[in-house]
Amino acid sequence: QVQLVESGGGWVQPGGSLRLSCAASGFTFSRDAMSWYRQFPGKERELVATISVTGGITNYADSVKGRFTISRDNVRNTVYLQMNSLKPEDTGVYYCKTSRGYWGQGTQVTVSS
């Protein structure tokens, strides 16, 4: 049974940082590319970042380039999203997703003063 469990969300002031984690189980993690998405209230989920199976290739949405970093640990079966210089417009629910289409339950990120 595939499970993706996100953690690390919370409240942070503008300019602050958070590190999201997504722990995977139930499949061969090292064979799947992984992605982070986010969803704002009333909007569809949007792609934030992707990482290849080995971690050698990453891609980012223009809105987060230079501020967010996606990484993975294929021993711990975990993908991360380091978020720096956070802005209020980064507020939303963040989800991880496997390349085969499985989603986590999401973790809330709130950026406000």
trRosetta pair geometry for C-beta under 8 A, 3 or more apart (Angstrom, degrees):
i j d omega theta_ij theta_ji phi_ij phi_ji
1 26 4.8 -82 88 -126 40 140
2 24 7.7 -26 -163 -162 80 88
2 25 7.5 159 -151 89 39 52
2 26 4.1 -164 -93 99 32 129
2 27 5.1 9 -103 -22 97 116
2 98 7.3 -92 -166 7 138 149
2 102 4.6 -89 134 -121 146 162
3 23 7.9 -7 116 106 96 82
3 24 7.1 157 86 -153 60 43
3 25 4.8 -2 55 59 102 94
3 26 5.3 108 7 -4 74 129
4 22 5.6 -2 -173 -177 96 105
4 23 7.4 158 -154 77 45 45
4 24 5.5 -8 -103 -101 74 75
4 96 5.3 -142 175 82 131 107
4 97 7.6 97 146 -92 177 28
4 98 7.0 -154 -67 -30 136 98
4 102 6.0 147 -16 128 124 106
4 103 6.6 -125 56 145 138 24
4 104 3.5 -103 113 -76 106 86
4 105 7.7 174 89 -6 80 65
5 22 6.9 156 74 -155 39 53
5 23 4.8 -18 59 57 96 95
5 104 6.2 168 -84 -141 13 114
5 105 7.2 5 -122 19 54 105
6 9 7.1 43 138 -22 110 109
6 20 6.2 -13 -164 -174 101 106
6 21 6.9 153 -153 85 50 50
6 22 5.0 -20 -94 -98 71 80
6 94 6.6 -177 -171 99 153 87
6 95 6.8 -117 -39 -127 151 38
6 96 5.7 161 -79 1 105 102
6 104 4.5 111 -25 137 99 151
6 105 6.6 -144 27 56 99 69
6 106 6.2 -24 44 -159 144 8
6 107 4.1 -132 123 -21 117 112
7 20 7.2 157 82 -156 38 61
7 21 5.1 -14 60 61 87 98
7 22 7.9 168 18 -81 65 38
7 23 7.4 15 8 -4 110 104
7 107 6.2 157 -108 -93 16 148
8 18 6.0 132 153 170 94 97
8 19 5.3 -91 -162 96 141 56
8 20 4.2 179 78 -113 128 40
8 21 5.1 117 -25 8 129 78
8 107 6.4 69 56 138 63 163
9 18 6.8 47 -123 173 36 148
9 20 6.4 30 -60 -103 70 100
9 94 6.4 174 -86 35 117 111
9 107 3.4 178 -15 149 127 101
9 108 4.9 132 147 67 144 43
9 109 4.8 -110 -142 -67 96 66
10 18 6.5 178 46 -119 89 131
10 108 7.6 84 -72 90 19 80
10 109 7.1 7 44 -119 35 55
10 110 7.2 -79 139 36 32 86
11 110 4.6 -24 -105 75 74 108
11 111 7.8 164 -156 -83 55 28
11 112 7.1 -48 -155 41 100 89
12 16 3.8 -140 170 89 112 139
12 17 7.0 -140 -165 51 156 21
12 18 5.5 -141 -26 -48 149 106
12 86 5.7 69 95 58 125 153
12 109 7.6 -25 19 -166 106 85
12 110 7.4 147 23 84 60 58
12 111 5.7 -23 73 -108 83 72
13 16 4.9 101 60 -24 66 123
13 111 7.3 59 169 -160 11 68
13 112 7.3 -61 -118 89 48 31
13 113 5.5 58 -142 -101 92 67
14 86 6.4 -135 -135 96 42 75
14 87 6.0 33 -135 -125 96 41
14 88 6.0 -35 -83 -40 110 79
14 111 5.8 87 -83 168 60 103
14 112 7.4 20 -38 -124 85 14
14 113 5.9 -40 7 -52 101 98
15 85 6.1 -23 -134 -134 46 51
15 86 6.8 -53 26 52 11 67
16 86 5.4 -30 67 36 67 116
16 111 7.3 -170 49 -129 101 94
17 82 7.2 -6 -169 -177 110 80
17 83 6.2 163 -153 91 61 61
17 84 4.7 -10 -104 -106 105 62
17 85 7.7 22 -79 -14 80 37
17 86 6.7 170 -89 -17 31 106
18 83 5.0 0 59 58 79 111
18 86 6.7 44 6 -58 96 145
18 109 6.2 -170 60 -128 161 112
19 80 6.2 -14 -176 -167 95 110
19 81 7.2 164 -158 82 49 49
19 82 5.1 -12 -110 -106 87 67
19 83 7.1 -173 -83 21 37 73
20 36 7.1 109 84 -125 141 136
20 80 6.6 150 83 -161 59 55
20 81 4.2 2 53 53 109 99
20 83 7.0 47 -7 -11 98 113
20 94 5.7 -84 -107 109 163 147
20 96 7.9 177 138 -52 121 105
20 107 6.2 167 -134 65 111 138
20 109 7.6 -65 -68 -67 121 123
21 78 5.6 -17 -166 -171 98 120
21 79 7.6 145 -159 79 49 43
21 80 5.6 -20 -101 -103 63 76
22 34 7.3 173 80 -174 137 135
22 36 7.7 -168 -23 -91 139 89
22 78 6.4 151 75 -157 50 65
22 79 4.7 -13 57 59 108 89
22 80 7.5 -164 19 -75 76 32
22 81 7.9 49 -13 -8 105 97
22 96 3.4 32 -113 -14 162 162
22 104 5.7 -121 -139 -46 109 152
23 76 7.7 -76 -121 150 87 90
23 77 6.5 63 -162 103 64 90
23 78 5.1 -24 -99 -100 61 94
24 27 7.0 -60 165 54 113 90
24 29 4.7 131 89 -101 134 117
24 34 7.9 -119 -47 -102 144 132
24 77 4.7 -120 66 163 86 98
24 78 6.8 -177 11 -86 81 38
24 79 7.2 47 -23 -3 117 94
24 96 7.9 -111 -67 119 100 139
24 98 7.3 101 -125 -74 137 115
25 77 6.5 84 -75 132 59 151
27 31 7.8 -107 150 55 94 106
27 32 6.8 44 120 -24 126 136
27 98 7.1 39 75 -131 150 167
27 100 7.4 -135 -170 37 163 144
27 102 7.6 164 1 11 149 152
28 31 4.4 38 106 11 110 118
28 32 7.3 141 91 -16 66 92
29 32 6.3 -75 -157 36 37 103
29 74 6.2 178 105 -138 105 69
29 77 4.1 161 -12 -134 163 86
30 53 6.1 73 170 -177 54 97
30 74 4.2 66 -97 -155 100 123
31 53 6.1 -8 -146 -133 20 132
32 53 6.6 134 65 -103 18 90
32 98 4.5 -17 170 -161 149 101
32 99 4.8 -172 -163 26 81 97
32 100 6.0 -76 -118 -7 121 95
33 50 6.2 21 164 -178 115 104
33 51 6.5 179 -160 88 76 47
33 52 5.4 -42 -110 -128 100 37
33 53 5.8 -72 -69 -53 61 67
33 98 7.7 124 77 -169 50 54
33 99 4.1 75 53 -56 85 130
34 50 7.1 168 91 -152 42 61
34 51 5.4 -8 60 56 86 95
34 70 7.7 -170 95 178 98 126
34 72 6.2 128 35 -87 137 133
34 79 4.3 -138 125 -80 157 159
34 96 6.3 -9 -175 -171 107 105
34 97 7.1 149 -161 78 60 48
34 98 6.1 -37 -106 -109 71 52
34 99 7.1 -86 -67 -31 34 82
35 47 6.2 -51 -175 -141 130 94
35 48 7.5 137 174 51 82 73
35 49 6.7 174 -152 91 63 47
35 50 4.4 -23 -99 -100 89 79
35 51 7.5 176 -82 17 44 66
35 96 7.0 152 83 -157 48 57
35 97 4.7 -21 65 62 98 97
35 98 8.0 -180 22 -87 81 8
35 99 7.5 108 -13 -74 101 64
36 47 7.9 106 84 -164 51 55
36 48 4.4 -49 101 65 95 119
36 49 5.0 19 42 49 104 88
36 50 7.9 -153 22 -72 63 42
36 70 6.2 -159 2 -101 118 119
36 79 7.5 -162 -55 129 93 122
36 81 4.7 55 -73 -73 164 141
36 94 6.1 -7 -172 -173 105 102
36 95 7.1 151 -158 80 55 45
36 96 5.7 -35 -98 -99 65 66
36 97 7.6 162 -94 17 18 83
37 45 4.5 35 158 173 131 114
37 46 6.3 160 -159 78 84 31
37 47 5.6 -49 -104 -100 82 41
37 48 5.9 170 -114 0 22 91
37 94 7.2 160 85 -155 45 54
37 95 4.8 -16 63 63 94 98
37 96 7.8 161 19 -98 75 17
37 97 5.9 34 -6 -9 113 126
38 45 6.9 162 83 -151 22 73
38 46 6.1 -24 63 59 73 83
38 48 5.3 68 -8 -53 100 124
38 90 7.7 -59 -172 -167 170 63
38 92 4.4 89 172 96 107 134
38 93 6.7 156 -156 79 65 42
38 94 4.9 -26 -98 -99 87 67
38 95 7.2 170 -88 17 34 74
38 109 7.6 -50 -129 36 123 123
39 43 6.4 -178 -165 83 67 84
39 44 7.1 -87 -126 153 94 23
39 45 4.4 -48 -76 -94 100 70
39 46 7.3 147 -89 11 49 69
39 92 5.5 174 74 178 37 116
39 93 5.0 -18 56 59 95 94
39 95 7.1 33 -9 -6 105 114
39 106 7.5 -45 30 -124 116 138
40 43 4.3 28 65 34 91 128
40 46 8.0 8 -1 7 93 114
40 91 7.4 77 -118 94 89 72
40 92 4.7 -72 -82 -101 59 120
41 92 7.7 -146 -20 -118 61 79
43 46 7.4 -19 137 -26 120 106
45 95 6.6 -35 -137 34 136 132
46 61 6.8 58 144 -96 109 154
47 50 7.0 -14 -173 -42 118 100
47 61 6.0 155 99 -62 73 108
48 60 7.2 -22 158 -147 55 69
48 61 5.4 -70 -136 4 35 120
48 64 5.8 32 -163 8 86 157
48 68 6.6 -60 167 120 108 168
48 70 8.0 138 112 -63 94 120
48 81 7.1 32 113 -136 137 143
48 94 7.3 -12 -9 -135 157 98
49 58 6.5 -4 -174 -173 103 98
49 59 6.6 168 -152 87 57 52
49 60 4.9 -10 -103 -105 89 70
49 61 7.0 -94 -59 1 59 78
49 64 6.8 -88 -53 89 103 139
49 68 6.0 -140 -45 120 138 125
49 69 8.0 124 -141 -174 165 13
49 70 4.0 179 132 -36 135 132
49 81 6.5 150 45 -118 134 106
50 58 6.8 169 86 -151 54 52
50 59 4.9 5 49 51 97 97
50 70 7.1 154 76 76 8 168
51 55 5.7 -1 177 -118 117 56
51 57 7.2 149 -155 85 46 56
51 58 5.0 -10 -101 -102 75 83
51 70 4.7 -148 -47 125 116 121
51 71 7.0 139 -106 -113 158 16
51 72 5.5 170 113 -20 148 117
51 79 6.6 175 45 -141 134 117
52 55 6.5 -126 68 -34 77 11
52 56 5.7 -41 63 53 131 71
52 57 3.9 61 -19 49 129 95
52 58 7.4 -109 1 -62 81 48
53 74 7.9 55 170 -92 68 133
54 57 8.0 67 60 10 87 78
54 74 7.8 -39 -126 -34 42 144
55 58 7.6 2 -169 -55 55 99
55 71 6.4 36 -144 -153 121 62
55 72 5.0 -148 -84 47 107 98
55 74 7.6 -126 -26 -29 114 106
58 69 7.9 12 171 -157 164 61
58 70 5.4 168 -141 62 121 104
60 64 5.4 -121 -178 83 113 94
60 65 4.7 142 99 -84 131 73
60 68 6.3 157 -135 73 127 105
60 70 7.5 179 -83 -2 90 110
61 64 5.2 62 66 20 90 99
61 65 7.2 -138 90 -34 42 81
62 65 5.8 -35 -145 -2 36 118
63 89 7.9 -102 -175 118 128 121
64 67 5.4 -106 -166 62 61 102
64 68 4.0 -5 166 12 118 124
64 83 7.7 -62 -151 -124 118 88
64 90 7.7 95 -97 -111 101 110
65 68 7.7 -51 -79 41 19 85
67 83 6.8 23 140 -158 92 61
67 84 5.3 -145 -167 72 67 75
67 85 4.7 -102 -130 60 109 108
67 86 7.6 138 172 -75 127 42
68 81 6.1 -12 -168 -173 109 92
68 82 6.7 155 -158 83 53 56
68 83 5.1 -10 -106 -105 88 67
68 84 7.3 -176 -79 25 39 69
69 81 7.4 158 79 -156 44 46
69 82 4.4 -5 56 56 96 107
69 84 7.8 28 0 1 97 106
70 79 6.9 -3 -170 179 94 101
70 80 6.9 159 -154 85 47 59
70 81 5.5 -16 -99 -102 72 72
70 82 7.9 -159 -72 22 25 72
71 79 7.3 171 90 -157 40 59
71 80 4.9 -9 61 57 86 107
71 82 7.2 25 7 -7 110 106
72 78 6.9 174 -152 94 62 48
72 79 4.6 -25 -101 -106 90 73
72 80 7.0 -174 -82 15 38 75
73 76 4.1 20 108 37 124 105
73 77 7.5 -42 94 10 78 19
73 78 5.1 8 51 57 101 90
73 79 7.9 -166 22 -80 63 34
73 80 7.6 49 -8 -17 95 109
74 77 7.0 37 -155 -81 36 46
79 96 5.8 143 70 -141 123 138
81 94 7.0 -132 60 177 154 143
83 86 5.7 55 142 -79 108 102
83 90 6.9 142 -173 177 135 150
83 109 7.4 22 59 -144 168 152
86 90 5.1 -107 -157 52 84 149
86 109 7.7 -131 -144 169 138 120
86 111 4.6 -148 145 -110 115 138
87 90 5.1 112 58 -11 69 99
87 111 6.1 90 100 120 22 153
88 91 5.9 -18 -178 -15 53 114
88 111 5.0 -151 -100 100 36 98
88 112 5.8 67 -116 -90 97 63
89 111 7.8 -40 33 67 31 129
90 109 6.4 -55 133 120 92 128
90 111 5.2 52 63 1 97 145
91 109 6.2 -153 -131 105 43 76
91 110 5.2 34 -130 -129 104 47
91 111 5.1 -133 -62 30 85 80
91 112 7.0 32 -76 -43 137 92
92 108 7.8 -138 126 -144 25 59
92 109 6.2 4 56 57 52 94
93 106 4.3 17 171 -179 111 130
93 107 7.0 152 -157 70 68 25
93 108 5.5 -37 -100 -95 73 61
93 109 7.5 159 -103 17 23 74
94 106 6.4 143 70 -153 36 72
94 107 5.4 -28 61 62 91 80
94 108 7.8 156 15 -104 78 12
94 109 5.5 43 -16 -10 116 118
95 103 5.5 -9 178 -163 129 100
95 104 5.4 179 -156 60 73 88
95 105 7.8 -158 -119 81 91 15
95 106 4.7 -39 -80 -90 86 79
95 107 8.0 156 -79 16 42 65
96 103 7.5 152 84 -154 47 52
96 104 4.7 49 49 -2 83 127
97 101 7.3 -22 -174 -145 101 23
97 102 6.8 167 -152 84 59 46
97 103 5.2 -17 -101 -100 86 68
97 104 7.4 -116 -65 5 50 78
98 101 6.7 -35 78 31 84 26
98 102 4.6 22 29 47 115 91
103 106 8.0 2 162 -47 106 82
104 107 7.9 -16 122 -19 130 86
